[in-house]
Amino acid sequence: MKKSPRYIPAFHFHWLTRWYDPIMRRLFPEAALKTALIAQAHIQPGQDVLDVGCGTGTLTLMIKQIQPDTGVNGLDMDPQILDIARRKAEQAGEIIILQQGTATSLPYPDESFDHVFASLMLHHLTRQDKQQALREAFRVLKPGGELHIADFGKPHDLVMWLISLVMRWAEEVHDNILGLLSIFIADAGFHPVEETTRYRTVVGEIALYRACKPMRNEL
């Protein structure tokens, strides 16, 4: 029997999945963070969007509600958390396409999307899988398409640095805290790569990134 790929469920344990949304609201300025991430994308009607590691679909639904004339897809490895996302979409009366799959092997053809989002997902992945996930995001983006990431970043003040002493050993956060995420993004082929803003939270600094897949004549 073929084994399913290993993944870290929401908050590491399946029994915590049902509490994912309320815990996220207490740990992070979730609404402000996700609103800023969507705003920096300037999504246009008719564009196609992918939310990788969509979790319970909060960001996925926000994208659809802000730009209704957009094709919105959400992907996550965890079937339990996808069930929550489906229920939220039904309750909101929104049509989004949710699919189970892994960020390191996206189940989409080359050049399928205008925007790819990854919100608080990459720190779950090992260094090798982060790099592969970014290469996959590059593959499925159309030339000129954009990658938008929110994740743990390098601390820029003493308080955030002290918090990072603990957080850097949680899951696979260490690379992020060292400031390597922007390097990984560039190594995947994106240019330019920009850190657009930072948020101070009780669990450390969260950085937002915007990166572009060059047009064919720029590759």
Secondary structure, 3 states (H helix, E strand, C coil): CCCCCCCCCHHHCHHHHHHHHHHHHHHCCHHHHHHHHHHCCCCCCCCEEEEECCCCCHHHHHHHHHCCCCEEEEEECCHHHHHHHHHHHHHHCCCCEEEECCCCCCCCCCCCEEEEEEECCHHHCCHHHHHHHHHHHHHHEEEEEEEEEEEECCCCCHHHHHHHHHHCCCCCCHHHHCCCHHHHHHHCCCCCEEEEEEEEECCEEEEEEEEECCCHHHC
